[in-house]
Amino acid sequence: MATSASTFSSATRILQPLNNNNNTLYGNQLGMSSCFLGSTKKLYMKTPFLSPNSKRRSKDVLVVSEVVKDKSCNADSSLSNLCHITWPLDNVLITKDEGLELYEDMVLGRAFEDMCAQMYYRGKMYGFVHLYNGQEAVSTGFIKLLKKEDFLVGVYRDHVHALSKGVPARQVMSELFGKSTGCCRGQGGSMHIFSKEHNVLGGFAFIGESIPVATGAAFSIKYRKEVLKEADCDHVTMAFFGDGTSNNGQFFECLNMAALWKLPIIFVVENNLWAIGMSHLRATSDPEIWKKGPAFGMPGVHVDGMDVLKVREVAKEAVARARRGDGPTLVECETYRFRGHSLADPDELRDPAEKNHYAARDPISALKKYMFENNLANEAELKAIDKKIDELVEDAVEFADESPHPVRSQLLENVFADPKGFGIGPDGRYRCEDPKFTEGTADV
Amino acid sequence: MAVIIQGIGTVTALNSTNSLDTNKTLFANSRRSLSDRKGRFFMVRSDGCLSYGLNGHGGRAEKLITNAVAAKEDTAAAYTSSKPGHELLLFEALREGLEEEMDRDPTVCVMGEDVGHYGGSYKVTKGLAPKYGDLRVLDTPIAENSFTGMGIGAAMTGLRPVVEGMNMGFLLLAFNQISNNCGMLHYTSGGQFKIPIVIRGPGGVGRQLGAEHSQRLESYFQSIPGIQMVACSTPYNAKGLMKAAIRSDNPVILFEHVLLYNLKERIPDEEYVLNLEEAEMVRPGEHVTILTYSRMRYHVMQAAKTLVNKGYDPEVIDIRSLKPFDLYTIRNSVKKTHRVLIVEECMRTGGIGASLTAAITENFHDYLDAPIVCLSSQDVPTPYAGTLENWTVVQPPQIVTAVEQLCQ
């Protein structure tokens, strides 16, 4: 329990080290295994962990800490231990400014996505649009801790991640409208949001493929530090994906590589309990995803993803650990999406009781309540933020609406970074020199 | 391990049976006098190629290529006018190119299975890990999808990774990464992120390696937008293409052939970089254009010897760039010979030959005096048994027959 235990113990108290191999003991001790995520019919739990009661806020963040692989360690003690750690969140300090920043970011995410739904139904955007409503605490709790230089990799439910990372709402909305002022010039769409300026590396539409790319970005950071000798390069990479992805091989392959090379990456599982229509419990032999961290030699943390402050505390530790060069962390955030998988999903499968349960735990309402109770903000201040965000989102829509559609000349511009890739034409000139290429009218 | 031993065995086998013909194909000024210059290695064919009319083309290329690729005639001139060069095997040429680029640019790195301590299954990265360290020459776990994706993530964030597929066929496991991310991500990101990655490895039908290890992935990869594909066939072009691929800002797949790693050739001491988009004139001729690439180049040249003895004068072009095609070189040849034979190791259905046929028909139909003939591998999983395997890929006598029929 050396270094990495202390990683997650600065704000924690270890209650009960458990035997990694003893699931029964683990389950009994934590009161978890029998009711973790409930059953298919009743996925939610009625345990303190998921209780909306803010007085219970101080309970139950699970941390798994690894033992540093010391050469002097004997084999028996070299693997991970499970620890149950109480997070003394009553002592969590967020300043008023921090609280307001978190609130604003979450409200932005919510308002933006609600507007997307409206615009989709009004025929302003097409295709698959996956909204983030309900999961804002995860995006805000993690991403607001990042520097601009840090890398962010998301999946198809990516609008809000990009917004949290600082990509202007105008650019994202315009992208969704398929306009040339979009962050990807209208060439990416909802599931492919990129921003080089903000180091948002996507936006990946297929499950799992984003994780290796994120691992590669983390590899770059390590490479810059150790090969290119950029001593001050302490950037980190954050990879977001869902419970469905956590059953994909690329997830396991990358946990292995990231831990093997101690890459500065945080794997954030947004477990919203459903992979489209597939219940997490029906898809996963052991539904506790965080436990896969220690299996690969990295800490696994389970956190209430409906509580931005808890998320933020865990994220702080994970980010600090990555920045220090201590390697990756796996964090499972238990959360819920308030809408269907995409706007094309009628969402008829999920139990209304389950939906109501999580609706009552709305992360924005929870933060609001917390801030009022702790005198961090008053009603007027938060209303002012709501208003500001409404205006910002309205402005984004106006901007997107007024922006031009991509013109024909854009069609062939970004197929190759070096357009020589189109090759040499019959006349001996590079085909990209043909005016038709500039016009976008060439046949390729 | 079995694969490697097999591979090396097959290389040896090829050398013993085909090397004479191989040597001859590498002749400079070899237009009509193949038979009297046996057994010597010359610097490649580029003289013939240059004298043949790529000059103007190369000149334009030079103008366009501001910093990446040296013009062809410069290289050849520099070489022929100075030192005798040095002799090496194809895998060593690849390594030399890689090493030069790693020396030149510290962001160039290698990742793949057994590329580091083991030195690569075909020794292309031998000695690089001790020289550059484990991070620059990264031994990865056996996880093609993930280490290829990792290469892409690294390329997006400033590195120039060279990813080795231990066997090209293994990259089927990374197809999604190669297609969706290598090929499309530059576009979907609106041009914000470039992917300067090289994906390379040994492919093709070896000697009794069995179906899975005998694949020609170029047919699968060719329709992916946004990637370039080149196939090397001589130590000279292997090195030049490796360097060009590394310097390209586009994702490039470099195809090597398991049976060609031990080809020997004398190459220039001076640095040279080839043009990724250009075809290579192997043997200028008048009667028929034979388009080929990779190992089939040697089957073609073996057939060419017979054809010359029978009075034919075939023009042999190694297309080298499998995507995009060098339509200029192809056009000039078709315009002259009016007949086209394509010889490939790819599968018949949806192969490179099929695409070439389509491209030539679309662009140069008026030049053709006869329908294009395409000799491809049979559409069967490559059999293990030597006899069956031989019947799967195109053999020199078939080429001779095809030319005879075409030129009737």
Interface residues (C-beta under 8 A of the other chain):
Chain A: F151 V153 G182 C183 C184 R185 G186 Q187 G188 G189 H192 F194 S195 K196 L201 G202 G203 F204 A205 F206 E209 I211 P212 V213 A214 T215 G216 A217 A218 F219 S220 I221 K222 Y223 R224 E226 V227 L228 G249 Q250 E253 C254 N256 M257 L260 E413 N414 V415 F416 A417 D418 K420 G421 F422 G423 I424 G425 P426 D427 G428 R429 Y430 R431 E433
Chain B: G56 H57 R60 A61 L64 I65 A68 P106 T107 C109 G133 L135 R136 L138 T140 P141 A143 N145 S146 F147 T148 G149 M150 G151 I152 G153 A154 A155 M156 T157 G158 L159 P161 N176 Q177 N180 N181 L185 H186 Y187 T188 S189 G190 G191 Q192 F193 K194 I195 P196 P225 G226 I227 Q228 S248 D249 N250 L276 E277 E278 S321 K323 P324 F325 D326 L327 Y328 T329 R331 N363 F364
